[in-house]
Amino acid sequence: MVGVTRPVPETQWRARQAAHQRRVDGWTAGHLARRERGEKHPVADFLFTYYSHRPAQLRRWHPGAGVELLGADAGELGPEYCGTGRGATLDTAGILSRRGDSVVWIADLQRSVAGRPAHLGCFGMHEWAMVYQAPEQRRHEAWPLRLSPADTARVVEQNRVRCSHFDAYRFFTPAARPLNVLTPTRERQRELEQPGCLHANMDLYKWAYKLSPLVDSELVADCFALARDIRELDMRASPYDLSALGFAPVPVETPEGRAQYATAQRAFAVRAAPLRDRLIAAVAGLSPNVAPDPVR
């Protein structure tokens, strides 16, 4: 029962739990219905297919470390909880004994990202580089490209490709990789990721759920909400034509579209910053190897 610092009355934590579940149900209903019908949506389903966190896991509520849920049954909450005599709390020490290195790595990555200036000049070229000179290999084969293969390739060639995110870069076509200014690798992740990157900010959701249940589920849900909005911009600025789904393109092949993209990218960086700070703060007191404050 290491780290129990704050008792929460049963009426309060059950209200938080119910509110979280209602919020998540609003996000997952469409995806679950499409999955039942065997349908796919390149925007709305992405967070449930690319990331490993399943809808049921997202729906499950956790208060985070250091919280005693009065009146709670540890057995009902799950194997990572233990009884306190008055309720239940996370077995924080047990979780850290198994996952402490991961907690430190995630916190260090986010501190590194938070300490860098945002770079906003990529204009979403990562999605274009994924089909460069190989449109037949596109990841969303059910949806057409907005431009011809030749014009799509020309957009990549005429714009500076500067992708710093390994999990985007690894999907580049072989022909596109030499065009990238950087060479992201998993090992260089802490060195290269920066707060203007759409995917680095979308990944806050991944890092939040990987830190769960040590962080509260409201934070995981807030990161999910950000990732949903980022995904929409990501695909609107992509070479795919998703107008039939109601997504008007952000035409980054034009100066006006690039300006629109950079404005939205800057706004997402602003939204992501406090979420990144909350992630760091949530785990700062759990391990002596995690520093307490991000460096700006």
Residue pairs with C-beta under 8 A, 6 or more apart in sequence:
1 82
1 84
1 89
1 91
2 92
2 93
3 65
3 66
3 90
3 92
3 93
3 285
3 286
4 66
4 67
4 68
4 84
4 89
5 66
5 67
6 66
6 67
6 68
7 67
7 68
7 70
7 86
7 87
8 63
8 67
8 68
8 69
8 70
9 70
9 71
10 69
10 70
10 71
10 72
10 87
13 63
13 67
13 69
13 70
13 72
16 61
16 63
16 218
17 61
20 59
20 61
20 217
20 218
20 221
21 59
21 61
23 221
24 55
24 58
24 59
24 221
25 59
27 58
27 224
27 228
28 48
28 55
28 58
28 59
30 41
30 44
31 41
31 44
31 45
31 48
31 55
32 55
34 40
34 41
34 44
34 45
35 45
40 142
41 245
42 140
42 142
42 143
42 235
42 240
42 242
42 245
43 231
43 232
43 235
43 242
43 245
43 247
46 231
47 205
47 224
47 227
47 228
47 231
48 54
48 55
51 205
51 206
51 209
53 205
53 206
53 209
57 209
58 209
58 220
58 221
58 224
60 78
60 217
61 217
62 90
62 212
62 213
62 215
62 216
62 217
63 69
63 90
63 216
63 217
64 90
64 213
64 214
64 215
64 216
64 217
64 219
64 282
65 90
65 92
65 213
65 214
65 215
65 282
65 283
65 286
66 89
66 90
66 92
66 285
67 89
67 90
67 216
68 84
68 86
68 87
68 88
68 89
69 77
69 87
69 88
69 89
70 86
70 87
71 86
71 87
72 81
72 87
72 88
73 88
74 81
74 82
74 83
74 88
75 81
77 88
78 213
80 90
80 91
80 94
80 95
80 213
81 88
81 89
81 90
81 91
82 88
82 89
82 90
82 91
90 213
90 214
92 214
92 286
95 213
95 214
96 103
96 214
96 286
96 287
100 287
100 289
102 210
103 211
103 214
103 283
103 286
103 287
103 290
104 287
104 289
104 290
106 207
106 210
106 211
106 279
106 283
107 279
107 280
107 283
107 284
107 290
107 291
108 190
108 290
109 189
109 190
109 193
109 207
110 204
110 207
110 276
110 279
110 280
110 294
111 280
111 291
111 294
111 295
112 190
112 191
112 193
113 193
113 194
113 195
113 200
113 276
114 195
114 273
114 276
114 277
114 280
114 294
114 295
114 296
115 294
115 295
115 296
116 194
116 195
117 194
117 195
117 196
118 194
118 195
118 196
118 266
118 269
119 162
119 164
119 194
119 196
119 197
120 196
120 262
120 265
120 266
120 269
121 160
121 162
121 262
122 161
122 162
122 163
122 164
122 196
122 197
122 265
123 159
123 237
123 252
123 258
123 261
123 262
124 198
124 233
124 234
124 237
124 238
124 250
124 252
124 261
125 155
125 156
125 159
125 160
125 161
125 162
125 163
125 252
126 161
126 163
126 165
126 168
126 169
126 171
126 172
126 199
127 234
127 235
127 237
127 238
127 239
127 240
128 152
128 155
128 156
128 238
128 239
128 252
129 156
129 161
129 163
129 172
129 173
129 176
129 177
129 179
129 180
130 138
130 139
130 171
130 172
130 173
130 176
131 137
131 138
131 145
131 152
131 173
131 239
132 152
132 153
132 156
132 172
132 173
132 175
132 176
132 179
133 149
133 153
133 173
133 175
133 176
134 173
134 175
135 145
135 149
135 152
137 173
138 145
138 240
139 171
140 240
143 240
143 241
143 242
144 240
144 241
145 152
145 239
145 240
145 241
146 239
146 240
146 241
146 249
146 251
147 155
147 239
147 253
151 253
152 239
155 239
155 252
155 253
156 176
156 179
157 179
159 252
160 181
161 176
161 179
161 180
161 181
162 180
162 181
162 182
163 169
163 172
163 180
163 182
163 184
164 182
164 184
164 192
164 193
164 194
164 197
164 200
165 184
165 192
165 193
165 197
165 199
165 200
166 184
166 185
166 186
166 188
166 189
166 192
167 199
167 203
168 199
169 177
169 180
169 182
169 183
169 184
170 184
172 180
182 192
184 192
193 200
194 200
195 201
195 269
195 272
195 273
195 276
196 265
196 266
196 269
198 230
198 233
198 234
198 265
198 268
199 234
201 226
201 227
201 230
201 268
201 269
201 271
201 272
202 226
202 227
202 230
202 231
202 234
203 227
204 223
204 226
204 227
204 272
204 275
204 276
204 279
205 220
205 223
205 224
205 226
205 227
207 223
207 279
208 215
208 219
208 220
208 223
208 224
208 275
208 279
209 220
209 223
211 279
211 282
211 283
212 220
214 282
214 283
214 286
215 278
215 279
215 282
215 283
216 282
219 275
219 278
219 279
219 282
222 275
222 278
223 275
223 279
226 268
226 271
226 272
226 275
229 268
230 268
232 247
233 250
233 261
233 264
233 265
233 268
235 242
235 247
236 242
236 247
236 248
236 249
236 250
237 249
237 250
237 252
237 257
237 261
241 249
242 249
243 249
249 257
250 257
250 260
250 261
250 264
251 257
252 258
252 261
276 294
277 294
280 290
280 292
280 293
280 294
281 292
281 293
283 290
284 290
284 291
284 292
284 293
285 292
